[in-house]
Amino acid sequence: MKALRRNRWSRSLAVLVFLLGVLTVSLTTLPQPASASCGFEYYWAFYDEWGNLVGEAWGYCGGPFGSWGSWTPERQGYSVECPCWP
């Protein structure tokens, strides 16, 4: 009878240790939050219908962004995606 009781406790303990191990592994493999360097880097220059510069907008990966002037449909510039580092 004692051997049966001891076996039941050791089996329960083994199952508990196994479940704690599975929980630990699942929690460590959760996706990590993205760093501030994710997003886009861009620079746009906005022009009126006569080709005059009327505004600009810019932003840097993980850095400052800003703009001045007017935004018009006529624009030139670039936009690139920034890498996300874990």
N, CA, C and O atoms as CSV, one atom per row, in Angstrom:
chain,resi,resn,atom,element,x,y,z
A,1,MET,N,N,0.800,-1.182,0.000
A,1,MET,CA,C,0.000,0.000,0.000
A,1,MET,C,C,0.860,1.271,0.000
A,1,MET,O,O,0.551,2.234,-0.701
A,2,LYS,N,N,1.961,1.265,0.806
A,2,LYS,CA,C,2.844,2.420,0.849
A,2,LYS,C,C,3.534,2.636,-0.486
A,2,LYS,O,O,3.711,3.775,-0.918
A,3,ALA,N,N,3.921,1.555,-1.138
A,3,ALA,CA,C,4.583,1.670,-2.438
A,3,ALA,C,C,3.629,2.280,-3.464
A,3,ALA,O,O,4.053,3.082,-4.296
A,4,LEU,N,N,2.355,1.914,-3.416
A,4,LEU,CA,C,1.371,2.451,-4.335
A,4,LEU,C,C,1.155,3.947,-4.091
A,4,LEU,O,O,1.056,4.726,-5.039
A,5,ARG,N,N,1.083,4.345,-2.813
A,5,ARG,CA,C,0.897,5.751,-2.475
A,5,ARG,C,C,2.121,6.568,-2.895
A,5,ARG,O,O,1.967,7.664,-3.433
A,6,ARG,N,N,3.327,6.057,-2.661
A,6,ARG,CA,C,4.551,6.741,-3.025
A,6,ARG,C,C,4.614,6.903,-4.543
A,6,ARG,O,O,5.034,7.952,-5.031
A,7,ASN,N,N,4.207,5.894,-5.287
A,7,ASN,CA,C,4.217,5.945,-6.742
A,7,ASN,C,C,3.241,7.008,-7.245
A,7,ASN,O,O,3.539,7.716,-8.206
A,8,ARG,N,N,2.076,7.125,-6.602
A,8,ARG,CA,C,1.097,8.116,-7.019
A,8,ARG,C,C,1.631,9.532,-6.817
A,8,ARG,O,O,1.447,10.388,-7.682
A,9,TRP,N,N,2.296,9.791,-5.674
A,9,TRP,CA,C,2.864,11.117,-5.423
A,9,TRP,C,C,4.000,11.428,-6.383
A,9,TRP,O,O,4.103,12.552,-6.873
A,10,SER,N,N,4.842,10.461,-6.654
A,10,SER,CA,C,5.956,10.722,-7.573
A,10,SER,C,C,5.439,10.941,-8.990
A,10,SER,O,O,6.000,11.747,-9.733
A,11,ARG,N,N,4.382,10.240,-9.373
A,11,ARG,CA,C,3.808,10.435,-10.699
A,11,ARG,C,C,3.183,11.829,-10.792
A,11,ARG,O,O,3.340,12.516,-11.801
A,12,SER,N,N,2.477,12.243,-9.742
A,12,SER,CA,C,1.879,13.584,-9.729
A,12,SER,C,C,2.953,14.668,-9.772
A,12,SER,O,O,2.801,15.680,-10.456
A,13,LEU,N,N,4.030,14.444,-9.039
A,13,LEU,CA,C,5.132,15.400,-9.047
A,13,LEU,C,C,5.779,15.475,-10.425
A,13,LEU,O,O,6.117,16.562,-10.895
A,14,ALA,N,N,5.952,14.329,-11.072
A,14,ALA,CA,C,6.537,14.313,-12.411
A,14,ALA,C,C,5.645,15.048,-13.407
A,14,ALA,O,O,6.146,15.787,-14.255
A,15,VAL,N,N,4.335,14.857,-13.315
A,15,VAL,CA,C,3.404,15.565,-14.202
A,15,VAL,C,C,3.461,17.063,-13.941
A,15,VAL,O,O,3.444,17.850,-14.887
A,16,LEU,N,N,3.528,17.477,-12.674
A,16,LEU,CA,C,3.617,18.885,-12.335
A,16,LEU,C,C,4.895,19.508,-12.878
A,16,LEU,O,O,4.860,20.609,-13.427
A,17,VAL,N,N,6.020,18.820,-12.732
A,17,VAL,CA,C,7.295,19.324,-13.251
A,17,VAL,C,C,7.226,19.445,-14.774
A,17,VAL,O,O,7.715,20.423,-15.340
A,18,PHE,N,N,6.625,18.462,-15.434
A,18,PHE,CA,C,6.488,18.501,-16.881
A,18,PHE,C,C,5.645,19.696,-17.317
A,18,PHE,O,O,6.016,20.407,-18.251
A,19,LEU,N,N,4.516,19.923,-16.648
A,19,LEU,CA,C,3.648,21.037,-17.010
A,19,LEU,C,C,4.320,22.388,-16.755
A,19,LEU,O,O,4.143,23.325,-17.534
A,20,LEU,N,N,5.076,22.491,-15.684
A,20,LEU,CA,C,5.821,23.722,-15.429
A,20,LEU,C,C,6.876,23.959,-16.500
A,20,LEU,O,O,7.109,25.099,-16.903
A,21,GLY,N,N,7.510,22.894,-16.960
A,21,GLY,CA,C,8.483,23.017,-18.048
A,21,GLY,C,C,7.835,23.480,-19.339
A,21,GLY,O,O,8.382,24.334,-20.037
A,22,VAL,N,N,6.668,22.923,-19.664
A,22,VAL,CA,C,5.954,23.335,-20.872
A,22,VAL,C,C,5.543,24.803,-20.768
A,22,VAL,O,O,5.657,25.550,-21.739
A,23,LEU,N,N,5.069,25.214,-19.603
A,23,LEU,CA,C,4.682,26.604,-19.397
A,23,LEU,C,C,5.877,27.537,-19.547
A,23,LEU,O,O,5.766,28.596,-20.165
A,24,THR,N,N,7.005,27.155,-18.992
A,24,THR,CA,C,8.208,27.980,-19.086
A,24,THR,C,C,8.646,28.137,-20.534
A,24,THR,O,O,8.980,29.242,-20.962
A,25,VAL,N,N,8.649,27.053,-21.288
A,25,VAL,CA,C,9.060,27.118,-22.693
A,25,VAL,C,C,8.079,27.970,-23.489
A,25,VAL,O,O,8.503,28.760,-24.334
A,26,SER,N,N,6.785,27.829,-23.242
A,26,SER,CA,C,5.809,28.605,-24.002
A,26,SER,C,C,5.902,30.088,-23.682
A,26,SER,O,O,5.682,30.913,-24.569
A,27,LEU,N,N,6.218,30.454,-22.451
A,27,LEU,CA,C,6.345,31.863,-22.102
A,27,LEU,C,C,7.607,32.490,-22.672
A,27,LEU,O,O,7.612,33.684,-22.969
A,28,THR,N,N,8.668,31.727,-22.833
A,28,THR,CA,C,9.906,32.285,-23.361
A,28,THR,C,C,9.880,32.398,-24.876
A,28,THR,O,O,10.738,33.070,-25.449
A,29,THR,N,N,8.920,31.760,-25.547
A,29,THR,CA,C,8.858,31.842,-26.999
A,29,THR,C,C,7.787,32.816,-27.473
A,29,THR,O,O,7.460,32.821,-28.660
A,30,LEU,N,N,7.232,33.638,-26.592
A,30,LEU,CA,C,6.272,34.657,-26.998
A,30,LEU,C,C,6.982,35.705,-27.848
A,30,LEU,O,O,8.171,35.951,-27.644
A,31,PRO,N,N,6.289,36.324,-28.788
A,31,PRO,CA,C,6.931,37.359,-29.595
A,31,PRO,C,C,7.370,38.529,-28.727
A,31,PRO,O,O,6.651,38.961,-27.825
A,32,GLN,N,N,8.547,39.024,-29.012
A,32,GLN,CA,C,9.088,40.143,-28.261
A,32,GLN,C,C,8.551,41.448,-28.831
A,32,GLN,O,O,8.300,41.533,-30.033
A,33,PRO,N,N,8.370,42.465,-27.997
A,33,PRO,CA,C,7.903,43.749,-28.524
A,33,PRO,C,C,8.926,44.359,-29.458
A,33,PRO,O,O,10.131,44.205,-29.261
A,34,ALA,N,N,8.446,45.048,-30.466
A,34,ALA,CA,C,9.332,45.663,-31.444
A,34,ALA,C,C,10.036,46.864,-30.829
A,34,ALA,O,O,9.502,47.535,-29.947
A,35,SER,N,N,11.224,47.112,-31.305
A,35,SER,CA,C,11.976,48.246,-30.786
A,35,SER,C,C,11.501,49.521,-31.479
A,35,SER,O,O,10.688,49.475,-32.402
A,36,ALA,N,N,12.014,50.642,-31.027
A,36,ALA,CA,C,11.595,51.930,-31.566
A,36,ALA,C,C,12.093,52.159,-32.981
A,36,ALA,O,O,11.651,53.105,-33.632
A,37,SER,N,N,13.013,51.312,-33.486
A,37,SER,CA,C,13.552,51.531,-34.815
A,37,SER,C,C,12.670,50.941,-35.905
A,37,SER,O,O,13.036,50.996,-37.079
A,38,CYS,N,N,11.510,50.373,-35.547
A,38,CYS,CA,C,10.591,49.866,-36.552
A,38,CYS,C,C,9.797,51.021,-37.157
A,38,CYS,O,O,9.630,52.068,-36.531
A,39,GLY,N,N,9.319,50.821,-38.363
A,39,GLY,CA,C,8.483,51.833,-38.991
A,39,GLY,C,C,9.020,52.207,-40.350
A,39,GLY,O,O,9.444,51.346,-41.120
A,40,PHE,N,N,9.001,53.490,-40.642
A,40,PHE,CA,C,9.433,53.970,-41.945
A,40,PHE,C,C,10.361,55.160,-41.801
A,40,PHE,O,O,10.242,55.959,-40.872
A,41,GLU,N,N,11.289,55.262,-42.744
A,41,GLU,CA,C,12.085,56.465,-42.911
A,41,GLU,C,C,11.582,57.103,-44.197
A,41,GLU,O,O,11.405,56.416,-45.203
A,42,TYR,N,N,11.353,58.389,-44.174
A,42,TYR,CA,C,10.807,59.029,-45.364
A,42,TYR,C,C,11.260,60.476,-45.464
A,42,TYR,O,O,11.625,61.111,-44.474
A,43,TYR,N,N,11.226,60.966,-46.669
A,43,TYR,CA,C,11.411,62.388,-46.940
A,43,TYR,C,C,10.530,62.729,-48.134
A,43,TYR,O,O,10.646,62.100,-49.186
A,44,TRP,N,N,9.670,63.697,-47.988
A,44,TRP,CA,C,8.805,64.138,-49.073
A,44,TRP,C,C,8.928,65.643,-49.221
A,44,TRP,O,O,8.896,66.383,-48.238
A,45,ALA,N,N,9.069,66.092,-50.477
A,45,ALA,CA,C,9.046,67.509,-50.810
A,45,ALA,C,C,7.772,67.764,-51.606
A,45,ALA,O,O,7.491,67.057,-52.574
A,46,PHE,N,N,7.009,68.761,-51.205
A,46,PHE,CA,C,5.725,69.068,-51.838
A,46,PHE,C,C,5.856,70.331,-52.684
A,46,PHE,O,O,6.468,71.316,-52.269
A,47,TYR,N,N,5.269,70.282,-53.879
A,47,TYR,CA,C,5.387,71.379,-54.847
A,47,TYR,C,C,4.008,71.857,-55.281
A,47,TYR,O,O,3.050,71.084,-55.316
A,48,ASP,N,N,3.923,73.132,-55.608
A,48,ASP,CA,C,2.677,73.646,-56.186
A,48,ASP,C,C,2.670,73.360,-57.689
A,48,ASP,O,O,3.594,72.740,-58.216
A,49,GLU,N,N,1.622,73.816,-58.367
A,49,GLU,CA,C,1.495,73.491,-59.796
A,49,GLU,C,C,2.546,74.171,-60.665
A,49,GLU,O,O,2.704,73.796,-61.827
A,50,TRP,N,N,3.270,75.160,-60.143
A,50,TRP,CA,C,4.331,75.834,-60.898
A,50,TRP,C,C,5.716,75.285,-60.570
A,50,TRP,O,O,6.717,75.766,-61.102
A,51,GLY,N,N,5.778,74.279,-59.695
A,51,GLY,CA,C,7.067,73.671,-59.363
A,51,GLY,C,C,7.794,74.313,-58.204
A,51,GLY,O,O,8.964,74.012,-57.969
A,52,ASN,N,N,7.131,75.187,-57.478
A,52,ASN,CA,C,7.756,75.828,-56.319
A,52,ASN,C,C,7.613,74.931,-55.089
A,52,ASN,O,O,6.554,74.348,-54.860
A,53,LEU,N,N,8.668,74.826,-54.311
A,53,LEU,CA,C,8.638,74.055,-53.070
A,53,LEU,C,C,7.718,74.742,-52.064
A,53,LEU,O,O,7.941,75.900,-51.710
A,54,VAL,N,N,6.687,74.036,-51.603
A,54,VAL,CA,C,5.742,74.628,-50.649
A,54,VAL,C,C,5.718,73.909,-49.310
A,54,VAL,O,O,5.059,74.373,-48.380
A,55,GLY,N,N,6.424,72.781,-49.188
A,55,GLY,CA,C,6.441,72.073,-47.914
A,55,GLY,C,C,7.334,70.855,-47.950
A,55,GLY,O,O,7.714,70.378,-49.019
A,56,GLU,N,N,7.665,70.355,-46.769
A,56,GLU,CA,C,8.481,69.152,-46.629
A,56,GLU,C,C,7.955,68.341,-45.449
A,56,GLU,O,O,7.357,68.885,-44.521
A,57,ALA,N,N,8.186,67.052,-45.500
A,57,ALA,CA,C,7.878,66.160,-44.373
A,57,ALA,C,C,8.992,65.133,-44.308
A,57,ALA,O,O,9.450,64.656,-45.346
A,58,TRP,N,N,9.442,64.778,-43.097
A,58,TRP,CA,C,10.531,63.837,-42.941
A,58,TRP,C,C,10.360,63.036,-41.661
A,58,TRP,O,O,9.688,63.464,-40.723
A,59,GLY,N,N,10.974,61.884,-41.645
A,59,GLY,CA,C,10.977,61.034,-40.462
A,59,GLY,C,C,12.112,60.044,-40.560
A,59,GLY,O,O,12.425,59.564,-41.649
A,60,TYR,N,N,12.725,59.737,-39.454
A,60,TYR,CA,C,13.864,58.816,-39.424
A,60,TYR,C,C,13.545,57.634,-38.525
A,60,TYR,O,O,12.814,57.768,-37.544
A,61,CYS,N,N,14.088,56.494,-38.861
A,61,CYS,CA,C,13.864,55.274,-38.082
A,61,CYS,C,C,14.337,55.480,-36.650
A,61,CYS,O,O,15.516,55.740,-36.410
A,62,GLY,N,N,13.423,55.364,-35.712
A,62,GLY,CA,C,13.777,55.514,-34.313
A,62,GLY,C,C,14.232,56.910,-33.949
A,62,GLY,O,O,14.817,57.107,-32.884
A,63,GLY,N,N,13.977,57.887,-34.808
A,63,GLY,CA,C,14.458,59.234,-34.547
A,63,GLY,C,C,13.370,60.266,-34.707
A,63,GLY,O,O,12.184,59.945,-34.643
A,64,PRO,N,N,13.774,61.519,-34.918
A,64,PRO,CA,C,12.786,62.589,-34.991
A,64,PRO,C,C,12.025,62.604,-36.316
A,64,PRO,O,O,12.448,61.995,-37.298
A,65,PHE,N,N,10.908,63.303,-36.324
A,65,PHE,CA,C,10.144,63.524,-37.536
A,65,PHE,C,C,9.575,64.926,-37.477
A,65,PHE,O,O,9.501,65.536,-36.410
A,66,GLY,N,N,9.180,65.427,-38.622
A,66,GLY,CA,C,8.626,66.768,-38.638
A,66,GLY,C,C,8.158,67.147,-40.018
A,66,GLY,O,O,8.235,66.358,-40.960
A,67,SER,N,N,7.672,68.369,-40.124
A,67,SER,CA,C,7.201,68.881,-41.403
A,67,SER,C,C,7.075,70.390,-41.315
A,67,SER,O,O,7.077,70.970,-40.229
A,68,TRP,N,N,6.967,71.008,-42.466
A,68,TRP,CA,C,6.680,72.432,-42.538
A,68,TRP,C,C,5.925,72.687,-43.836
A,68,TRP,O,O,6.013,71.884,-44.765
A,69,GLY,N,N,5.190,73.780,-43.919
A,69,GLY,CA,C,4.524,74.192,-45.142
A,69,GLY,C,C,3.251,73.426,-45.434
A,69,GLY,O,O,2.594,72.908,-44.531
A,70,SER,N,N,2.916,73.362,-46.711
A,70,SER,CA,C,1.683,72.733,-47.182
A,70,SER,C,C,1.970,71.375,-47.796
A,70,SER,O,O,3.038,71.140,-48.361
A,71,TRP,N,N,1.003,70.494,-47.676
A,71,TRP,CA,C,1.085,69.199,-48.342
A,71,TRP,C,C,0.205,69.271,-49.576
A,71,TRP,O,O,-0.975,69.608,-49.486
A,72,THR,N,N,0.774,68.957,-50.717
A,72,THR,CA,C,0.041,68.982,-51.979
A,72,THR,C,C,0.134,67.615,-52.636
A,72,THR,O,O,0.977,66.803,-52.253
A,73,PRO,N,N,-0.725,67.348,-53.627
A,73,PRO,CA,C,-0.637,66.054,-54.324
A,73,PRO,C,C,0.674,65.875,-55.088
A,73,PRO,O,O,1.128,64.747,-55.285
A,74,GLU,N,N,1.273,66.962,-55.511
A,74,GLU,CA,C,2.546,66.881,-56.238
A,74,GLU,C,C,3.689,66.757,-55.236
A,74,GLU,O,O,3.968,67.690,-54.483
A,75,ARG,N,N,4.337,65.619,-55.234
A,75,ARG,CA,C,5.434,65.431,-54.284
A,75,ARG,C,C,6.528,64.571,-54.892
A,75,ARG,O,O,6.306,63.820,-55.842
A,76,GLN,N,N,7.697,64.702,-54.323
A,76,GLN,CA,C,8.839,63.883,-54.697
A,76,GLN,C,C,9.545,63.478,-53.418
A,76,GLN,O,O,9.566,64.236,-52.449
A,77,GLY,N,N,10.124,62.280,-53.411
A,77,GLY,CA,C,10.848,61.842,-52.234
A,77,GLY,C,C,10.921,60.331,-52.188
A,77,GLY,O,O,10.861,59.655,-53.215
A,78,TYR,N,N,11.049,59.825,-50.994
A,78,TYR,CA,C,11.178,58.381,-50.818
A,78,TYR,C,C,10.573,57.953,-49.488
A,78,TYR,O,O,10.357,58.764,-48.588
A,79,SER,N,N,10.310,56.662,-49.395
A,79,SER,CA,C,9.839,56.063,-48.155
A,79,SER,C,C,10.372,54.639,-48.114
A,79,SER,O,O,10.123,53.866,-49.040
A,80,VAL,N,N,11.086,54.279,-47.082
A,80,VAL,CA,C,11.633,52.930,-46.933
A,80,VAL,C,C,11.256,52.386,-45.566
A,80,VAL,O,O,11.142,53.140,-44.599
A,81,GLU,N,N,11.065,51.081,-45.488
A,81,GLU,CA,C,10.710,50.452,-44.220
A,81,GLU,C,C,11.960,50.209,-43.398
A,81,GLU,O,O,12.979,49.763,-43.926
A,82,CYS,N,N,11.887,50.498,-42.119
A,82,CYS,CA,C,13.015,50.295,-41.212
A,82,CYS,C,C,12.971,48.872,-40.653
A,82,CYS,O,O,11.888,48.335,-40.422
A,83,PRO,N,N,14.116,48.268,-40.438
A,83,PRO,CA,C,14.129,46.923,-39.853
A,83,PRO,C,C,13.730,46.955,-38.381
A,83,PRO,O,O,13.928,47.959,-37.697
A,84,CYS,N,N,13.174,45.865,-37.908
A,84,CYS,CA,C,12.843,45.722,-36.502
A,84,CYS,C,C,13.865,44.791,-35.867
A,84,CYS,O,O,14.017,43.649,-36.302
A,85,TRP,N,N,14.542,45.251,-34.876
A,85,TRP,CA,C,15.542,44.429,-34.199
A,85,TRP,C,C,14.947,43.867,-32.919
A,85,TRP,O,O,14.356,44.611,-32.135
A,86,PRO,N,N,15.093,42.559,-32.694
A,86,PRO,CA,C,14.516,41.961,-31.476
A,86,PRO,C,C,15.214,42.419,-30.217
A,86,PRO,O,O,14.842,42.003,-29.119
